[in-house]
Amino acid sequence: MKHPLLPRGAELGLPILSGILLTLAFPPFHLLVPPFVALVPYLVFVAGRGPDPSGAVAVRRGTFWMGVLFYGTLLYWLFAALVFYTWLALLGYVITVVILSGILSLAGWGIHYFRVRRAMPLWLAVPIFWTAAEWARAHLGDVAFPWLGLGHSLTGFPALVGVADLSGARGLTVWLAAINGLLAEWYLEGLRPRWPRRAAALALLVALPVGYSLVRWNTLKTRPVAEVLVVQPNIPEDIGLDRDVAVDSSRTALGQLTGSGLAGAQALDLVVWPEAALATWPHLVPGWVAWARSLAADNDVSLLYGFPELQRFPDGSYDYYNAALLLDQRGSAAGVYRKRNLVPMVERVPFVPVSWTRALRRKGEEGLRLPLLGDVMGVLRYFGGYGRGEEGPVFSLAGSRFGVLICYESIFPELARGYRSAGADFLVNITNDAWFGRERPWWSRTSALYQHPAHLVMRAVENRIGVARAANTGISLFVDPRGRIYEATQLFQPAQRLATVETTDGLSFYTRVGDWPGWICAAAAGLLAAAAWWRSRRRAWQLAA
């Protein structure tokens, strides 16, 4: 007898094929065709299941295992990158894949129910429920994880995603899901019946967004806003774990690379060093801080770098932040940005209030030793207890303004949109992607190194804004408001790049309105699910009567 959760029969065929095609749509493969057809095999499977309970169970199970394959291959780096630090990385990886696949299985239920019971066409059901699932995983509070939604699969072809300045990435998800749904309907009904009408509908569905995007690509007016130098010191993570060695290595590499960049620059507005450029508390290495200040002042240039910031409170507790410091042209502190979206477990234990974290630290300092509490306190003190910053400042340079995204904050579109709405001309992303992979062994060079920067293409297009990215081990790069990447570095090589960052005048529709496709689909899915539940309850009451 088979276990009720294991796939069987047809569930091992078409859903698995779709899972493979979905993986091929994203970096590092990033193929053009799969985003438009990846869901078709799965939808043919869904439409072939009956309206009875066994059919519904088969769809949920098949969708779940499609998700396991898709998310398991897309996010395998959660284990491969973090296993060097703890074998608990395997548990975190499995839990993440199971949760995301479970959310996807709910979308599968909605698509199946309304297709087979309510005759809703797939080109309508799929955009609603697939997009609602993406919206849901982006709104899970401390464990929100909007990593590479379906719309991001086209970031390798920026000329096609210009419509994102109207709809955001979620609008592209709606578009791709609708195309997949229409193709599946066409296949299910055969090519001959009503083919001219279907061909016209498909051509129109493809042509309108692509046409807008191509027009935008060729007509968008941009202007130079700042000359920026990004520096990639390439401090491997195994060295970074030794604080003394990391500080010395970072200072040497940053000094040499920045010096060579400054020597070749005629005019320069900003130098950007990556996240954790200073790998320990500033008060432990005052010489390093003074050196950074003098470098900015002596070269008459603003300098932004990442560091851990420590704040102590009168009651003896303290907080620490993953922060970025801006030094002005005089070498004075011009402002600090504290990271707001923290990596679950690595930077903050989800759903643990700040007051608890501070209390545990204080008790730990006082020598409290209770069973298990010492282990919990250690985790909160060193890994899972970062403070959460408040709304980030928009920093000012001579004639321009910019906002800072630290590490994976680039995957949260609302942060970039907030900066643009507040007057930012461009964005700066500082990151330590050494977490995502090492040069050796070969299997530790994970796909996250390519997936992570892909989000910045979408942030640039959505808000018609330029982006500069400084990554410790790479990839450092620039993105223009059209979504074109330029001056990209190689992985695991010390490097610096000097380039002009561009911007546009005025705010895009998406910047003004926000994720309207996501909210509409989430509301529609919720209302449809509520209506389905009400029908089932009313039928049960009628039978009972």
VMD Tcl script that draws the C-alpha trace (Angstrom):
set ca {
  {0.00 0.00 0.00}
  {1.44 3.35 -1.04}
  {1.90 6.18 1.38}
  {-0.82 8.83 0.80}
  {1.79 11.58 0.29}
  {3.85 9.77 -2.33}
  {3.10 10.49 -6.01}
  {1.74 7.75 -8.20}
  {0.91 7.08 -11.83}
  {0.32 10.20 -13.90}
  {1.47 12.38 -11.01}
  {5.04 11.32 -11.83}
  {4.82 12.44 -15.46}
  {3.50 15.82 -16.56}
  {3.90 17.67 -13.23}
  {7.52 16.52 -13.02}
  {8.12 17.71 -16.60}
  {6.76 21.13 -15.65}
  {9.00 21.20 -12.60}
  {12.04 20.61 -14.82}
  {10.97 23.30 -17.31}
  {10.41 25.80 -14.49}
  {13.94 25.20 -13.24}
  {15.33 25.81 -16.73}
  {13.56 29.17 -16.84}
  {15.72 30.63 -14.06}
  {19.43 31.33 -13.56}
  {21.88 29.85 -14.16}
  {20.05 28.34 -17.19}
  {17.74 31.31 -17.85}
  {16.33 29.97 -21.12}
  {13.81 32.08 -23.05}
  {11.16 29.54 -24.08}
  {10.41 27.67 -20.79}
  {8.64 30.58 -19.02}
  {6.00 30.59 -21.76}
  {5.34 26.83 -21.82}
  {6.58 25.37 -18.51}
  {3.14 25.08 -16.93}
  {1.41 23.53 -19.94}
  {2.19 19.85 -19.13}
  {1.11 20.38 -15.53}
  {-2.14 22.08 -16.58}
  {-2.95 19.24 -18.96}
  {-2.53 16.89 -15.98}
  {-4.78 19.08 -13.79}
  {-7.54 19.28 -16.40}
  {-7.48 15.50 -16.76}
  {-8.29 14.80 -13.11}
  {-11.94 14.29 -12.29}
  {-14.10 16.47 -10.01}
  {-14.37 13.74 -7.37}
  {-12.30 13.84 -4.16}
  {-9.71 11.42 -5.54}
  {-9.09 13.75 -8.47}
  {-8.65 16.72 -6.15}
  {-6.23 14.76 -3.95}
  {-4.22 13.70 -7.01}
  {-3.91 17.33 -8.12}
  {-2.78 18.53 -4.71}
  {-0.27 15.71 -4.47}
  {1.02 16.18 -8.03}
  {1.33 19.93 -7.51}
  {3.21 19.40 -4.27}
  {5.77 17.13 -5.88}
  {6.15 19.46 -8.83}
  {6.95 22.12 -6.27}
  {9.41 19.84 -4.51}
  {11.30 19.33 -7.77}
  {11.12 22.99 -8.81}
  {11.95 24.61 -5.47}
  {14.31 21.79 -4.54}
  {16.49 22.44 -7.60}
  {16.02 26.21 -7.61}
  {16.96 26.58 -3.94}
  {19.40 23.72 -3.41}
  {21.96 26.36 -2.47}
  {20.24 26.77 0.91}
  {21.91 23.51 1.85}
  {25.05 23.58 -0.31}
  {26.08 27.06 0.81}
  {25.33 26.74 4.54}
  {26.37 23.14 5.22}
  {29.88 24.46 5.90}
  {28.53 26.09 9.07}
  {25.95 23.62 10.35}
  {24.20 20.43 9.28}
  {20.98 22.17 10.37}
  {21.17 23.74 6.91}
  {19.63 20.50 5.61}
  {16.66 20.93 7.94}
  {16.21 24.55 6.90}
  {16.38 23.59 3.24}
  {13.79 20.81 3.61}
  {11.41 22.99 5.63}
  {11.64 25.80 3.09}
  {10.94 23.52 0.13}
  {8.03 21.83 1.92}
  {6.40 25.15 2.88}
  {6.72 26.63 -0.61}
  {5.46 23.42 -2.22}
  {2.54 23.35 0.20}
  {1.54 26.89 -0.78}
  {1.79 25.88 -4.43}
  {-0.43 22.84 -3.83}
  {-3.17 25.18 -2.57}
  {-2.91 27.07 -5.85}
  {-3.22 23.72 -7.64}
  {-6.41 22.99 -5.72}
  {-7.89 26.31 -6.82}
  {-6.96 25.82 -10.47}
  {-8.41 22.29 -10.52}
  {-11.62 23.09 -8.63}
  {-12.61 26.05 -10.73}
  {-11.54 24.42 -14.01}
  {-13.37 21.10 -13.59}
  {-16.29 22.19 -11.40}
  {-16.97 25.77 -12.49}
  {-15.68 25.62 -16.07}
  {-13.35 28.54 -15.49}
  {-10.86 28.72 -18.37}
  {-7.27 27.97 -17.50}
  {-6.11 31.31 -18.93}
  {-8.08 32.93 -16.09}
  {-7.71 30.41 -13.24}
  {-3.94 29.98 -13.55}
  {-3.01 33.71 -13.33}
  {-5.29 34.17 -10.32}
  {-4.14 31.23 -8.21}
  {-0.49 31.01 -9.27}
  {0.00 34.74 -8.68}
  {-1.85 34.54 -5.36}
  {0.57 31.79 -4.27}
  {3.53 34.04 -5.13}
  {1.91 36.91 -3.27}
  {1.36 34.67 -0.23}
  {5.00 33.61 0.09}
  {5.99 37.28 -0.12}
  {3.72 38.15 2.83}
  {4.68 35.62 5.49}
  {6.07 38.13 7.95}
  {9.49 37.15 9.30}
  {9.76 34.21 6.90}
  {8.62 36.00 3.73}
  {10.66 34.73 0.79}
  {9.73 36.28 -2.60}
  {12.74 34.73 -4.31}
  {12.41 34.53 -8.12}
  {8.73 34.61 -8.87}
  {7.69 33.48 -12.35}
  {7.95 37.04 -13.69}
  {11.65 37.14 -12.81}
  {12.32 34.31 -15.25}
  {12.58 36.91 -18.04}
  {15.18 39.13 -16.37}
  {17.77 37.64 -18.70}
  {15.88 39.35 -21.54}
  {15.28 42.88 -20.21}
  {13.90 44.20 -23.50}
  {10.83 42.00 -22.88}
  {10.06 43.07 -19.31}
  {9.56 46.81 -19.73}
  {5.88 46.43 -18.90}
  {7.02 45.86 -15.30}
  {7.10 49.65 -14.86}
  {3.31 49.42 -15.07}
  {2.65 46.15 -13.27}
  {5.75 45.13 -11.34}
  {7.17 41.62 -11.45}
  {3.86 40.16 -10.33}
  {2.20 41.55 -13.45}
  {4.66 39.56 -15.54}
  {3.69 36.48 -13.56}
  {0.05 37.10 -14.48}
  {1.01 37.50 -18.13}
  {3.14 34.34 -18.33}
  {0.56 32.30 -16.41}
  {-2.18 33.46 -18.80}
  {-0.11 32.44 -21.84}
  {0.54 29.01 -20.32}
  {-3.16 28.65 -19.54}
  {-4.21 29.62 -23.04}
  {-1.75 27.18 -24.62}
  {-3.00 24.39 -22.34}
  {-6.63 25.11 -23.27}
  {-5.67 25.07 -26.94}
  {-3.96 21.70 -26.55}
  {-6.86 20.21 -24.60}
  {-9.47 21.28 -27.14}
  {-7.35 20.39 -30.18}
  {-5.79 22.70 -32.71}
  {-8.64 22.79 -35.21}
  {-11.69 24.06 -33.33}
  {-11.76 27.86 -33.30}
  {-8.03 28.00 -34.05}
  {-8.16 31.42 -35.79}
  {-9.78 32.98 -32.74}
  {-7.36 31.30 -30.36}
  {-4.36 32.24 -32.50}
  {-5.52 35.85 -32.54}
  {-6.01 35.85 -28.76}
  {-2.58 34.35 -28.18}
  {-0.93 36.79 -30.60}
  {-2.62 39.72 -28.89}
  {-1.72 38.45 -25.42}
  {1.93 38.19 -26.40}
  {2.14 41.26 -28.62}
  {0.73 43.94 -26.33}
  {3.16 43.59 -23.39}
  {6.11 42.84 -25.69}
  {5.25 45.77 -27.93}
  {5.05 48.14 -24.97}
  {8.34 46.80 -23.64}
  {10.14 47.26 -26.96}
  {8.81 50.79 -27.36}
  {9.92 51.58 -23.83}
  {13.34 50.05 -24.53}
  {13.88 52.34 -27.52}
  {12.29 55.54 -26.27}
  {12.98 55.72 -22.52}
  {14.92 58.89 -21.77}
  {17.65 58.49 -19.19}
  {20.22 60.87 -17.81}
  {23.52 60.40 -15.96}
  {23.17 60.98 -12.25}
  {26.40 59.85 -10.54}
  {29.86 58.43 -11.15}
  {30.21 55.40 -8.89}
  {33.12 53.08 -8.12}
  {32.15 49.62 -6.83}
  {34.88 47.54 -5.18}
  {34.97 43.74 -4.94}
  {37.68 42.72 -2.41}
  {37.01 38.95 -2.76}
  {37.44 37.90 0.87}
  {36.40 34.21 0.92}
  {34.01 33.13 3.64}
  {36.51 30.78 5.28}
  {38.83 33.77 5.78}
  {35.89 35.97 6.80}
  {35.16 33.70 9.75}
  {38.54 34.63 11.26}
  {37.84 38.24 12.24}
  {41.44 39.42 12.62}
  {42.53 37.94 9.30}
  {39.36 39.19 7.61}
  {39.89 42.77 8.81}
  {43.51 42.84 7.63}
  {42.74 41.17 4.30}
  {39.75 43.42 3.65}
  {41.71 46.58 4.42}
  {44.55 45.57 2.11}
  {42.28 44.58 -0.78}
  {39.95 47.55 -0.43}
  {42.86 49.98 -0.20}
  {44.60 48.66 -3.31}
  {41.46 48.34 -5.44}
  {40.04 51.69 -4.37}
  {43.35 53.39 -4.97}
  {43.62 52.04 -8.51}
  {40.01 53.03 -9.20}
  {40.52 56.55 -7.90}
  {43.66 56.93 -9.97}
  {41.72 56.26 -13.16}
  {38.75 58.47 -12.32}
  {38.43 62.03 -13.58}
  {35.28 62.70 -11.55}
  {33.82 60.49 -8.87}
  {30.79 60.92 -6.64}
  {30.69 57.72 -4.61}
  {32.83 54.73 -3.70}
  {30.91 51.61 -2.64}
  {32.38 48.77 -0.60}
  {30.35 45.61 0.04}
  {28.39 44.33 2.99}
  {30.70 43.40 5.89}
  {33.61 45.35 4.41}
  {34.43 45.84 8.08}
  {33.82 42.39 9.54}
  {33.74 43.23 13.24}
  {32.66 45.93 15.70}
  {34.20 49.32 14.80}
  {35.34 49.97 18.37}
  {37.61 46.92 18.17}
  {39.55 48.32 15.21}
  {39.59 52.12 15.56}
  {42.55 52.34 13.19}
  {40.43 50.83 10.43}
  {37.67 53.40 10.92}
  {40.12 56.30 10.94}
  {41.71 54.94 7.76}
  {38.34 54.81 5.95}
  {37.57 58.38 7.04}
  {40.90 59.69 5.83}
  {40.55 57.85 2.52}
  {37.26 59.64 1.84}
  {38.58 63.03 2.97}
  {41.93 62.83 1.17}
  {40.24 61.94 -2.12}
  {37.27 64.29 -1.74}
  {34.80 61.46 -2.32}
  {31.85 59.97 -0.47}
  {32.28 56.38 0.74}
  {29.63 53.78 1.61}
  {30.51 50.51 3.33}
  {28.89 47.73 5.32}
  {29.70 47.00 8.95}
  {28.12 45.51 12.11}
  {26.77 48.30 14.31}
  {26.45 47.86 18.08}
  {23.99 49.86 20.20}
  {24.00 49.59 23.99}
  {21.07 50.56 26.21}
  {20.98 51.90 29.80}
  {19.54 48.64 31.18}
  {22.64 46.75 30.05}
  {21.06 45.15 27.01}
  {22.18 45.85 23.49}
  {21.24 45.46 19.87}
  {23.38 45.00 16.82}
  {22.58 45.66 13.21}
  {23.73 44.75 9.75}
  {24.39 48.33 8.74}
  {25.84 50.60 6.07}
  {27.69 53.82 6.88}
  {28.00 56.76 4.50}
  {31.04 59.00 4.90}
  {30.89 62.37 3.16}
  {33.70 64.10 1.29}
  {35.14 65.38 4.56}
  {35.26 61.88 6.02}
  {32.43 62.63 8.45}
  {29.56 60.24 9.07}
  {26.66 61.40 6.90}
  {24.19 58.69 7.91}
  {23.63 55.03 8.75}
  {21.22 52.57 7.17}
  {20.23 49.52 9.21}
  {18.98 46.46 7.39}
  {15.23 45.94 7.70}
  {14.53 42.60 6.01}
  {16.64 40.05 7.86}
  {17.55 36.56 6.69}
  {15.51 34.08 8.80}
  {17.63 32.15 11.35}
  {20.93 33.47 9.96}
  {20.25 37.06 11.04}
  {17.12 36.77 13.13}
  {15.09 33.95 14.66}
  {11.61 34.42 13.16}
  {8.81 35.80 15.33}
  {11.01 36.34 18.40}
  {10.32 39.87 19.76}
  {13.26 42.23 20.11}
  {12.55 42.59 23.84}
  {13.06 38.82 24.32}
  {16.33 38.89 22.45}
  {17.65 41.74 24.58}
  {16.50 40.04 27.79}
  {18.24 36.78 26.87}
  {21.44 38.64 26.12}
  {21.27 40.52 29.42}
  {20.61 37.35 31.40}
  {23.43 35.65 29.57}
  {25.83 38.43 30.48}
  {24.73 38.10 34.10}
  {25.71 34.43 34.05}
  {22.27 32.80 33.90}
  {22.70 29.09 33.17}
  {19.58 27.03 32.70}
  {19.08 23.83 30.68}
  {18.79 24.61 26.97}
  {18.57 28.37 27.60}
  {22.30 28.74 27.18}
  {22.13 27.21 23.72}
  {19.17 29.37 22.72}
  {20.84 32.49 24.08}
  {24.00 31.69 22.14}
  {22.06 31.39 18.91}
  {20.25 34.67 19.52}
  {23.41 36.46 20.54}
  {25.60 35.50 17.64}
  {23.42 34.49 14.69}
  {19.69 34.98 15.11}
  {19.43 38.17 17.10}
  {20.14 41.07 14.73}
  {18.07 44.17 15.31}
  {15.66 45.27 12.62}
  {16.23 48.74 11.23}
  {13.48 51.25 10.65}
  {12.62 53.00 7.40}
  {15.85 53.66 5.54}
  {17.16 57.14 4.85}
  {17.66 58.44 1.32}
  {21.29 59.54 1.24}
  {22.36 62.70 -0.59}
  {25.35 63.33 -2.81}
  {26.17 66.44 -4.81}
  {23.21 66.63 -7.16}
  {21.73 63.16 -6.56}
  {20.15 60.91 -3.96}
  {20.24 57.14 -3.43}
  {18.83 54.36 -1.26}
  {20.65 51.32 0.11}
  {19.60 47.67 -0.08}
  {21.71 45.26 1.97}
  {22.11 41.72 0.63}
  {18.84 39.95 -0.11}
  {16.75 43.08 0.45}
  {16.97 43.32 -3.33}
  {14.29 40.60 -3.57}
  {11.70 42.79 -1.81}
  {10.22 45.16 -4.42}
  {8.49 47.36 -1.86}
  {11.84 48.51 -0.44}
  {13.15 49.73 -3.80}
  {9.78 51.28 -4.58}
  {9.81 53.09 -1.23}
  {13.20 54.63 -1.94}
  {12.11 55.78 -5.39}
  {8.92 57.30 -4.00}
  {11.00 59.14 -1.38}
  {13.14 60.77 -4.05}
  {16.03 58.38 -4.71}
  {17.67 58.75 -8.12}
  {19.41 55.38 -7.94}
  {19.87 52.33 -5.71}
  {22.98 50.82 -4.18}
  {23.04 47.14 -3.27}
  {25.86 45.97 -1.01}
  {26.13 42.26 -0.38}
  {28.40 39.50 0.85}
  {27.55 36.73 -1.58}
  {30.44 34.69 -0.21}
  {27.63 33.07 1.81}
  {26.21 31.74 -1.47}
  {29.24 29.86 -2.63}
  {32.96 29.29 -2.67}
  {35.39 28.96 -5.54}
  {36.28 25.42 -4.43}
  {35.01 22.75 -4.24}
  {33.16 23.17 -7.54}
  {29.78 22.14 -6.13}
  {29.84 24.99 -3.63}
  {29.71 27.58 -6.45}
  {25.93 27.65 -6.24}
  {23.25 29.00 -8.56}
  {22.35 31.66 -5.97}
  {25.39 33.62 -7.13}
  {23.53 34.15 -10.41}
  {19.98 34.20 -9.10}
  {20.57 36.91 -6.51}
  {21.62 39.77 -8.84}
  {18.84 38.92 -11.31}
  {16.35 40.58 -8.94}
  {18.05 43.94 -9.45}
  {17.12 43.91 -13.13}
  {13.47 43.89 -12.10}
  {13.92 46.57 -9.43}
  {15.54 48.83 -12.03}
  {12.81 48.31 -14.62}
  {9.92 48.59 -12.15}
  {11.07 51.98 -10.89}
  {12.93 53.29 -13.96}
  {16.02 53.67 -11.86}
  {19.71 52.80 -12.05}
  {21.46 50.39 -9.67}
  {25.06 49.92 -8.51}
  {25.99 46.64 -6.81}
  {29.12 45.89 -4.79}
  {29.49 42.21 -3.87}
  {32.35 40.87 -1.78}
  {33.14 37.89 -4.04}
  {30.96 38.96 -6.98}
  {29.02 39.49 -9.07}
  {29.42 43.28 -8.80}
  {27.63 45.19 -11.56}
  {25.55 48.13 -12.71}
  {22.00 48.10 -14.08}
  {20.44 50.90 -16.11}
  {16.73 51.88 -15.98}
  {16.04 49.64 -19.00}
  {17.34 46.62 -17.06}
  {20.62 46.27 -18.96}
  {23.54 44.95 -16.93}
  {26.94 46.50 -17.60}
  {30.43 46.52 -16.11}
  {29.83 43.17 -14.42}
  {32.75 41.48 -12.65}
  {33.84 37.85 -12.61}
  {33.18 35.68 -9.58}
  {35.95 35.14 -7.01}
  {38.27 37.75 -8.51}
  {39.40 41.00 -6.81}
  {37.98 43.77 -8.99}
  {36.73 47.31 -9.17}
  {34.42 48.93 -11.70}
  {33.86 52.62 -12.38}
  {30.70 53.54 -14.27}
  {28.03 56.17 -14.72}
  {24.72 55.41 -13.02}
  {21.66 56.59 -14.94}
  {18.16 57.52 -13.87}
  {14.93 58.90 -15.30}
  {12.70 61.83 -14.43}
  {9.28 61.16 -12.96}
  {7.82 58.09 -11.29}
  {6.60 54.98 -13.05}
  {3.00 53.81 -12.67}
  {4.21 50.87 -10.60}
  {6.16 53.15 -8.27}
  {3.05 55.27 -7.72}
  {0.53 52.44 -7.29}
  {2.49 49.38 -6.14}
  {1.79 45.66 -6.59}
  {-1.77 45.98 -7.85}
  {-1.73 42.68 -9.82}
  {-0.63 40.77 -6.73}
  {-3.29 42.29 -4.50}
  {-6.04 41.79 -7.09}
  {-5.12 38.13 -7.61}
  {-4.78 37.49 -3.87}
  {-8.20 39.07 -3.23}
  {-9.78 37.17 -6.13}
  {-8.31 33.85 -4.96}
  {-9.52 34.50 -1.41}
  {-13.05 35.36 -2.54}
  {-13.26 32.37 -4.86}
  {-11.98 30.02 -2.14}
  {-14.51 31.48 0.33}
  {-17.31 31.02 -2.20}
  {-16.26 27.40 -2.78}
  {-16.22 26.75 0.96}
  {-19.66 28.33 1.39}
  {-21.12 26.16 -1.39}
  {-19.71 23.00 0.18}
  {-21.05 23.94 3.62}
  {-24.48 24.81 2.27}
  {-24.62 21.51 0.41}
  {-23.65 19.66 3.59}
  {-26.38 21.45 5.54}
  {-28.96 20.63 2.88}
  {-28.02 16.95 2.94}
  {-28.14 16.92 6.74}
  {-31.60 18.46 6.68}
}
mol new
graphics top color blue
foreach p $ca { graphics top sphere $p radius 0.5 }
foreach p [lrange $ca 0 end-1] q [lrange $ca 1 end] { graphics top cylinder $p $q radius 0.2 }
display resetview
